[in-house]
Amino acid sequence: MSVTATRKELAFADNEAARLLYGDLNRNLLAIEKAVGVTVKARGATLTITGFDHDVATTAATLNQLYDLIVTGYPVYPADVAYALKILERSPRTSLKDIFLDQVYITAKQRIVSPKSINQKQYIDAIRKNDIAFGIGPAGTGKTYLAVAMAIAAYSANQVKAIILTRPAVEAGENLGFLPGDLVEKINPYLRPLHDALNDMLGRERAKDLVEREIIEIAPLAFMRGRTLNNAFVILDEAQNTTPAQMKMFLTRLGFSSKAVITGDVTQIDLPHDRGSGLIHAAKILKSVKGISFSYFTDVDVVRHPLVQQIIRAYEKKEQKSPPKKEKKHAGSAAQ
């Protein structure tokens, strides 16, 4: 690969679209300079990019595709610039339109929920095509958020009559019995992330209304036992903390005209070491079953603060140098 210095000029026909592309006070261009290591100079609707060949090519492709998105009416957010760079750095021939314009849902604040990486796009497509879909990967990769968006979209389109969100109530280094309050109050903190996702998409009042009308149900996994879930979009979050028996119980609850999405991070298992993870077990025995899909995410798919990606990588490096006990090492192998 050539590393010689080069210079490329981009000229945009739409001045307003170019202004939106640059961002307030050219912050998008400054972010690209910092991330890629190029120099980007703006003069009206013309940009001059200077740097090494590969970096200039990646920057030019990113800016051209983001400009095309803006022209179509897509509101490019500052974070989208970072996502676009990551995508095109690893897969230069990817069309950002195929990913960013795959609109899943529009939130109460009119923010478009759409995939932000190739793996997220494949995950969304897998949920659409399969009645049971697994999303496995580290924190911050959008597994649960996108699943909730898909559930709300399905309900809005009258494809399902109910949305059921569930998690296993497993302590992450804390003792549930010592928490104050009755059973519901003790369990509520485990379900808080699901409430947060609903409030973000629907608005607090709309989410509360649907929960009170029992159209949306948020409950611990134990509450699913013995039920048959018909005409529902069911999401099992934090599935790495299920036992194989609990996972089997959940999967066999699925009734007619229903869809299930199971998400989890096999690097954050809070079960005792002598109890296997139901998520890892399911990934092994169900991988060849038609109608069930498995989507895997990596740190590249992280859509939180940029430091989250670095934190995940730092922990992975540490674990590679100092492998954990045998049980944990076995648990993490399914994420590969």
LINBEL-V17770 format. One record per pair of residues at least 24 apart in sequence whose ideal C-beta (glycine too) atoms are under 10 Angstrom apart, sorted by sequence separation. I is the first residue (numbers start at 1). GAP is how many residues later the second one is. If there is no record, write none. Layout:
# LINBEL-V17770
I_GAP, I_GAP
This chain:
# LINBEL-V17770
18_24, 21_24, 35_24, 61_24, 62_24, 64_24, 76_24, 94_24, 104_24, 117_24, 119_24, 123_24, 127_24, 167_24, 194_24, 222_24, 225_24, 228_24, 229_24, 230_24, 231_24, 232_24, 234_24, 235_24, 236_24, 237_24, 238_24, 239_24, 240_24, 241_24, 19_25, 22_25, 62_25, 72_25, 99_25, 116_25, 117_25, 120_25, 121_25, 124_25, 166_25, 167_25, 194_25, 221_25, 224_25, 225_25, 228_25, 229_25, 230_25, 231_25, 232_25, 233_25, 234_25, 235_25, 236_25, 237_25, 238_25, 239_25, 240_25, 18_26, 19_26, 21_26, 32_26, 33_26, 36_26, 58_26, 59_26, 62_26, 74_26, 91_26, 102_26, 116_26, 120_26, 124_26, 128_26, 165_26, 167_26, 192_26, 221_26, 224_26, 227_26, 228_26, 229_26, 230_26, 231_26, 232_26, 233_26, 234_26, 235_26, 236_26, 237_26, 238_26, 239_26, 240_26, 18_27, 32_27, 35_27, 58_27, 61_27, 62_27, 68_27, 69_27, 74_27, 90_27, 91_27, 94_27, 115_27, 123_27, 127_27, 167_27, 191_27, 222_27, 226_27, 228_27, 229_27, 230_27, 231_27, 232_27, 233_27, 234_27, 235_27, 236_27, 237_27, 238_27, 239_27, 240_27, 241_27, 242_27, 251_27, 17_28, 18_28, 60_28, 61_28, 68_28, 69_28, 72_28, 73_28, 90_28, 165_28, 166_28, 191_28, 221_28, 224_28, 225_28, 227_28, 228_28, 230_28, 231_28, 232_28, 233_28, 234_28, 235_28, 236_28, 240_28, 241_28, 243_28, 250_28, 15_29, 16_29, 18_29, 59_29, 65_29, 68_29, 72_29, 74_29, 87_29, 113_29, 165_29, 191_29, 221_29, 224_29, 229_29, 240_29, 241_29, 242_29, 247_29, 249_29, 8_30, 10_30, 15_30, 29_30, 32_30, 58_30, 59_30, 62_30, 65_30, 66_30, 69_30, 86_30, 87_30, 116_30, 165_30, 188_30, 190_30, 228_30, 229_30, 238_30, 240_30, 241_30, 245_30, 247_30, 248_30, 262_30, 266_30, 7_31, 14_31, 32_31, 57_31, 58_31, 61_31, 65_31, 69_31, 86_31, 87_31, 115_31, 187_31, 190_31, 229_31, 238_31, 240_31, 244_31, 245_31, 247_31, 251_31, 6_32, 7_32, 9_32, 10_32, 12_32, 13_32, 58_32, 61_32, 64_32, 65_32, 69_32, 83_32, 84_32, 86_32, 113_32, 114_32, 165_32, 187_32, 188_32, 238_32, 243_32, 244_32, 246_32, 247_32, 250_32, 260_32, 261_32, 262_32, 263_32, 265_32, 11_33, 12_33, 61_33, 83_33, 84_33, 113_33, 165_33, 187_33, 242_33, 243_33, 244_33, 245_33, 247_33, 248_33, 7_34, 9_34, 11_34, 12_34, 28_34, 29_34, 32_34, 55_34, 58_34, 62_34, 66_34, 77_34, 80_34, 82_34, 83_34, 87_34, 186_34, 241_34, 242_34, 243_34, 244_34, 247_34, 248_34, 261_34, 263_34, 10_35, 11_35, 12_35, 28_35, 54_35, 57_35, 61_35, 65_35, 75_35, 77_35, 113_35, 114_35, 163_35, 184_35, 187_35, 242_35, 243_35, 244_35, 247_35, 251_35, 10_36, 11_36, 75_36, 80_36, 113_36, 184_36, 187_36, 241_36, 242_36, 243_36, 244_36, 245_36, 247_36, 9_37, 10_37, 75_37, 79_37, 83_37, 113_37, 183_37, 240_37, 241_37, 242_37, 244_37, 248_37, 298_37, 9_38, 10_38, 28_38, 54_38, 74_38, 197_38, 239_38, 240_38, 241_38, 242_38, 243_38, 244_38, 247_38, 296_38, 297_38, 298_38, 8_39, 9_39, 10_39, 77_39, 113_39, 239_39, 240_39, 242_39, 247_39, 296_39, 8_40, 9_40, 74_40, 113_40, 197_40, 239_40, 240_40, 242_40, 244_40, 294_40, 296_40, 7_41, 8_41, 22_41, 104_41, 105_41, 194_41, 238_41, 239_41, 244_41, 251_41, 7_42, 8_42, 21_42, 104_42, 107_42, 236_42, 6_43, 7_43, 8_43, 21_43, 104_43, 105_43, 106_43, 194_43, 236_43, 239_43, 6_44, 7_44, 104_44, 105_44, 193_44, 194_44, 239_44, 5_45, 6_45, 8_45, 18_45, 21_45, 104_45, 105_45, 107_45, 148_45, 152_45, 193_45, 267_45, 5_46, 6_46, 20_46, 21_46, 35_46, 103_46, 104_46, 105_46, 148_46, 151_46, 152_46, 156_46, 165_46, 191_46, 5_47, 6_47, 20_47, 21_47, 31_47, 35_47, 105_47, 106_47, 151_47, 163_47, 190_47, 265_47, 287_47, 4_48, 5_48, 6_48, 8_48, 21_48, 28_48, 31_48, 104_48, 105_48, 145_48, 148_48, 149_48, 153_48, 162_48, 163_48, 190_48, 267_48, 3_49, 4_49, 6_49, 7_49, 8_49, 10_49, 17_49, 18_49, 20_49, 21_49, 28_49, 32_49, 36_49, 104_49, 105_49, 144_49, 148_49, 152_49, 267_49, 284_49, 2_50, 3_50, 4_50, 5_50, 6_50, 10_50, 17_50, 20_50, 21_50, 28_50, 31_50, 32_50, 35_50, 103_50, 106_50, 144_50, 147_50, 148_50, 151_50, 152_50, 169_50, 170_50, 277_50, 280_50, 283_50, 284_50, 1_51, 2_51, 3_51, 5_51, 6_51, 8_51, 9_51, 12_51, 17_51, 19_51, 20_51, 27_51, 31_51, 35_51, 105_51, 145_51, 146_51, 149_51, 162_51, 165_51, 166_51, 167_51, 169_51, 170_51, 190_51, 273_51, 276_51, 280_51, 283_51, 1_52, 2_52, 3_52, 8_52, 12_52, 17_52, 18_52, 28_52, 29_52, 32_52, 144_52, 145_52, 148_52, 149_52, 162_52, 163_52, 164_52, 165_52, 166_52, 167_52, 168_52, 169_52, 267_52, 273_52, 275_52, 279_52, 280_52, 282_52, 283_52, 1_53, 10_53, 14_53, 17_53, 18_53, 23_53, 28_53, 32_53, 36_53, 144_53, 148_53, 162_53, 163_53, 164_53, 165_53, 166_53, 167_53, 168_53, 169_53, 273_53, 274_53, 277_53, 280_53, 281_53, 10_54, 13_54, 16_54, 17_54, 23_54, 24_54, 27_54, 28_54, 31_54, 35_54, 148_54, 152_54, 161_54, 162_54, 163_54, 164_54, 165_54, 166_54, 167_54, 168_54, 169_54, 273_54, 276_54, 277_54, 280_54, 2_55, 8_55, 12_55, 16_55, 17_55, 20_55, 21_55, 23_55, 145_55, 152_55, 155_55, 160_55, 162_55, 163_55, 164_55, 166_55, 272_55, 273_55, 276_55, 277_55, 279_55, 280_55, 14_56, 20_56, 145_56, 166_56, 271_56, 279_56, 10_57, 14_57, 166_57, 221_57, 267_57, 277_57, 12_58, 13_58, 23_58, 152_58, 166_58, 269_58, 273_58, 12_59, 17_59, 164_59, 269_59, 21_60, 155_60, 164_60, 271_60, 155_61, 267_61, 266_62, 269_62, 164_63, 166_63, 268_63, 269_63, 152_64, 266_64, 267_64, 268_64, 151_65, 164_65, 266_65, 267_65, 172_66, 266_66, 162_67, 265_67, 266_67, 148_68, 162_68, 164_68, 165_68, 166_68, 167_68, 168_68, 170_68, 266_68, 267_68, 160_69, 161_69, 162_69, 163_69, 164_69, 165_69, 166_69, 167_69, 168_69, 169_69, 172_69, 266_69, 160_70, 161_70, 162_70, 163_70, 164_70, 165_70, 166_70, 167_70, 168_70, 170_70, 171_70, 264_70, 265_70, 266_70, 160_71, 161_71, 162_71, 163_71, 164_71, 165_71, 166_71, 167_71, 168_71, 170_71, 264_71, 159_72, 160_72, 161_72, 162_72, 163_72, 164_72, 165_72, 166_72, 167_72, 168_72, 169_72, 170_72, 160_73, 166_73, 168_73, 170_73, 159_74, 160_74, 167_74, 168_74, 167_75, 168_75, 170_76, 155_77, 154_78, 155_78, 168_78, 154_79, 168_79, 153_80, 151_81, 152_81, 151_82, 168_82, 150_83, 151_83, 151_84, 166_84, 148_85, 150_85, 147_86, 113_87, 147_87, 148_87, 166_87, 113_88, 147_88, 111_89, 147_89, 148_89, 164_89, 111_90, 147_90, 108_91, 109_91, 144_91, 240_91, 107_92, 108_92, 109_92, 143_92, 144_92, 107_93, 108_93, 144_93, 107_94, 108_94, 109_94, 143_94, 144_94, 164_94, 240_94, 106_95, 107_95, 108_95, 240_95, 105_96, 107_96, 108_96, 143_96, 161_96, 162_96, 164_96, 165_96, 167_96, 168_96, 172_96, 174_96, 104_97, 105_97, 108_97, 160_97, 161_97, 167_97, 172_97, 173_97, 108_98, 159_98, 160_98, 172_98, 108_99, 160_99, 170_99, 171_99, 135_100, 159_100, 170_100, 171_100, 170_101, 132_102, 134_102, 135_102, 168_102, 170_102, 136_103, 168_103, 135_104, 136_104, 134_105, 154_105, 170_105, 127_106, 151_108, 150_109, 151_110, 168_110, 150_111, 147_112, 147_113, 148_113, 147_114, 146_115, 147_115, 148_115, 147_116, 144_117, 146_117, 143_118, 145_118, 132_119, 143_119, 144_119, 143_120, 144_120, 142_121, 143_121, 132_122, 141_122, 143_122, 131_123, 141_124, 140_125, 131_126, 132_126, 133_126, 134_126, 135_126, 136_126, 137_126, 139_126, 131_127, 132_127, 133_127, 134_127, 135_127, 136_127, 137_127, 138_127, 131_128, 132_128, 133_128, 134_128, 135_128, 136_128, 137_128, 138_128, 139_128, 130_129, 131_129, 132_129, 133_129, 134_129, 135_129, 136_129, 137_129, 138_129, 139_129, 130_130, 131_130, 132_130, 133_130, 134_130, 135_130, 136_130, 137_130, 138_130, 128_131, 130_131, 127_132, 127_133, 127_134, 126_135, 123_138, 123_140, 136_143, 136_144, 134_145, 136_146, 136_147, 134_148, 134_149, 146_149, 132_150, 134_152, 143_152, 134_153, 132_154, 141_154, 143_154, 141_155, 142_155, 141_156, 132_157, 140_157, 141_157, 146_157, 133_158, 134_158, 135_158, 136_158, 137_158, 139_158, 141_158, 143_158, 145_158, 130_159, 132_159, 133_159, 134_159, 135_159, 136_159, 137_159, 138_159, 140_159, 141_159, 142_159, 130_160, 131_160, 132_160, 133_160, 134_160, 135_160, 136_160, 137_160, 138_160, 139_160, 141_160, 142_160, 130_161, 131_161, 132_161, 133_161, 134_161, 135_161, 136_161, 137_161, 138_161, 140_161, 141_161, 142_161, 129_162, 130_162, 131_162, 132_162, 133_162, 134_162, 135_162, 137_162, 140_162, 141_162, 142_162, 130_163, 137_163, 138_163, 139_163, 140_163, 141_163, 129_164, 130_164, 137_164, 138_164, 140_164, 128_165, 130_165, 137_165, 139_165, 140_165, 126_166, 127_166, 126_167, 141_167, 125_168, 126_168, 127_168, 140_168, 141_168, 126_169, 139_169, 140_169, 123_170, 125_170, 138_170, 122_171, 123_171, 124_171, 138_171, 140_171, 141_171, 123_172, 139_172, 140_172, 122_173, 123_173, 138_173, 139_173, 121_174, 122_174, 123_174, 138_174, 120_175, 122_175, 137_175, 138_175, 119_176, 119_177, 120_177, 138_177, 119_178, 123_178, 138_178, 119_179, 117_180, 117_181, 119_181, 120_181, 118_182, 119_182, 117_183, 118_183, 120_183, 117_184, 116_185, 117_185, 115_186, 116_186, 117_186, 116_187, 115_188, 138_197, 136_198, 137_198, 136_199, 90_210, 89_211, 87_213, 86_214, 86_215, 86_216, 83_218, 83_219, 83_220, 82_221, 86_223, 79_224, 82_224, 79_225, 79_226, 79_227, 82_227, 35_271
